[in-house]
């Protein structure tokens, strides 16, 4: 949906569109800090499309979903529709027999599967300079607990790293945590 409109532009226009989209996504993710104050993994019925839990609550995936919506990319719809068409390709960790538009986009393994299926995976070099603003990163927090965040455009002081915007338990925050846990995925949706 988004890429089809970009492909008709010249190379210079693509760079502008790409940069504009990245800036909007990062700014929207940053705007969640001090607004999304609680980590709340509760299952709730939400509208479809465009459903969300209350903005002061959420989980790590909500940071990403809300940021992408700022540029018209609704991961709730994209993941749900892909799961309807290719359910067998998605993890079966939760015992679901069918896709569920209330929760599918709020699960890290489903976002990872969708990003991989859409060719957005980047090999992890372990080098902090390979993580660019707007990149999506996933981690294993231990005991197979998955986590996801977005690379900001704010450099960590005295470092070549960018800080990460994420919600790991106390609401959305910006912090230097790129290498605090085992990285399990690195994805670039824009500006490939």
C-alpha positions in Angstrom: 0.0 0.0 0.0 2.6 2.6 1.1 5.4 1.4 -1.2 3.2 1.4 -4.3 2.8 5.2 -4.0 6.5 5.7 -3.5 7.5 3.6 -6.5 6.0 6.1 -8.9 8.3 8.9 -7.7 11.8 9.7 -8.9 14.8 8.5 -6.9 15.1 12.0 -5.3 11.4 12.0 -4.4 11.8 8.5 -2.8 14.5 9.8 -0.6 12.4 12.7 0.6 9.4 10.4 1.1 11.5 7.9 3.0 13.1 10.6 5.2 9.7 12.2 5.9 8.2 8.9 6.8 11.1 8.0 9.1 10.9 11.4 10.8 7.1 11.0 11.4 7.5 7.5 12.8 10.3 8.5 15.1 8.5 11.6 16.3 5.3 9.7 16.9 7.2 7.0 18.9 8.9 9.8 20.9 5.6 11.4 21.6 4.4 8.3 23.4 7.0 9.0 26.2 5.2 10.3 29.3 1.9 9.6 27.6 2.0 5.8 27.5 2.8 5.3 31.2 1.8 1.7 31.9 2.7 -1.7 30.6 -0.6 -3.5 30.2 -0.7 -6.8 28.2 -4.4 -7.3 28.9 -6.4 -8.9 26.1 -9.1 -6.4 25.0 -11.6 -6.3 22.1 -10.6 -3.4 19.9 -12.1 -2.0 16.7 -10.9 -3.2 13.3 -9.3 -1.5 11.5 -7.5 1.2 13.4 -8.1 -0.4 16.9 -5.9 0.5 19.8 -5.9 0.2 23.6 -6.1 3.3 25.7 -3.0 5.5 24.8 -1.8 5.6 28.4 -1.4 1.9 28.3 0.2 -0.7 26.1 3.0 -3.1 25.5 6.2 -2.9 23.5 4.4 -3.7 20.2 2.0 -0.8 20.7 4.9 1.6 20.4 5.6 0.3 16.9 2.0 0.0 15.8 1.2 3.5 16.8 4.4 4.9 15.2 3.7 3.2 11.9 0.1 4.4 11.9 1.4 8.0 11.8 2.4 7.4 8.1 -0.7 5.4 7.2 0.7 1.9 7.8 -1.8 -0.1 9.9 0.1 -3.2 11.2 -3.2 -4.4 12.7 -4.7 -4.7 9.2 -1.5 -5.9 7.4 -0.7 -8.6 9.9 -4.3 -9.7 10.3 -4.9 -10.0 6.6 -1.6 -11.8 6.1 -2.5 -14.2 8.9 -5.9 -14.9 7.3 -4.2 -15.8 4.0 -1.1 -17.6 5.5 -2.0 -18.6 9.0 0.3 -21.6 8.8 3.3 -19.3 8.5 2.7 -17.7 11.9 3.8 -18.9 15.3 1.4 -21.1 17.2 2.5 -20.1 20.7 -0.9 -19.0 21.9 -3.1 -22.0 20.8 -5.1 -19.9 18.3 -6.9 -21.8 15.6 -7.7 -18.6 13.6 -6.3 -15.0 13.4 -7.6 -12.5 15.9 -7.5 -8.9 14.9 -7.7 -7.8 18.6 -4.3 -9.2 19.5 -2.3 -10.6 16.5 -0.5 -7.3 15.8 0.3 -6.9 19.5 2.6 -10.0 19.6 6.3 -9.6 18.8 6.6 -13.0 17.0 3.7 -12.0 14.7 5.3 -8.7 13.8 8.7 -10.5 13.3 7.0 -13.0 11.0 5.3 -10.3 9.0 8.5 -8.3 8.6 10.4 -11.3 7.5 7.7 -12.3 5.0 7.9 -8.8 3.6 11.7 -8.9 3.1 12.6 -6.4 5.8 15.1 -8.5 7.8 18.7 -7.3 8.1 21.5 -9.6 9.2 22.8 -8.6 12.6 26.4 -7.6 12.5 26.7 -6.7 16.2 27.9 -3.3 15.1 26.0 -0.4 16.6 26.5 1.8 13.6 24.4 -0.7 11.5 21.3 0.3 13.5 19.8 3.4 11.9 16.9 5.6 13.1 13.6 4.0 12.3 15.0 0.4 12.4 13.0 -2.1 14.4 14.9 -4.4 16.8 13.7 -7.4 18.7 15.3 -9.1 21.7 15.0 -12.1 23.9 14.7 -10.8 27.4 15.5 -14.3 28.8 13.2 -17.3 29.2 12.0 -16.7 25.7 10.3 -13.5 26.5 10.2 -11.4 23.3 10.6 -7.6 23.2 10.5 -5.0 20.4 11.6 -1.4 20.0 12.4 1.3 17.5 15.8 3.0 17.0 15.4 6.7 17.7 17.3 9.6 16.1 18.8 10.6 19.4 22.4 9.5 19.9 23.5 8.1 23.2 26.0 10.5 24.9 29.6 9.7 24.1 28.6 6.9 21.8 28.0 6.1 18.1 24.7 4.3 19.1 21.2 5.6 18.9 18.8 5.3 21.9 15.8 3.0 21.7 12.2 3.9 22.1 10.3 1.0 23.7 8.0 -0.1 26.5 9.6 -2.7 28.7 7.4 -2.4 31.8 7.0 1.3 32.9 5.5 2.8 29.8 7.2 4.2 26.7 10.8 5.3 27.3 13.9 6.4 25.4 17.1 4.7 26.7 20.4 3.2 25.8 19.5 -0.5 25.7 20.4 -1.8 22.3 22.9 -4.4 23.6 21.3 -5.0 27.0 19.6 -8.3 25.8 20.2 -10.8 23.1 19.2 -9.3 19.7 16.9 -11.7 17.8 15.9 -9.5 14.9 16.9 -6.3 13.0 14.4 -4.9 10.5 14.4 -1.9 8.2 10.9 -1.1 6.8 11.9 2.3 5.2 14.9 3.5 3.3 16.3 0.2 2.3 
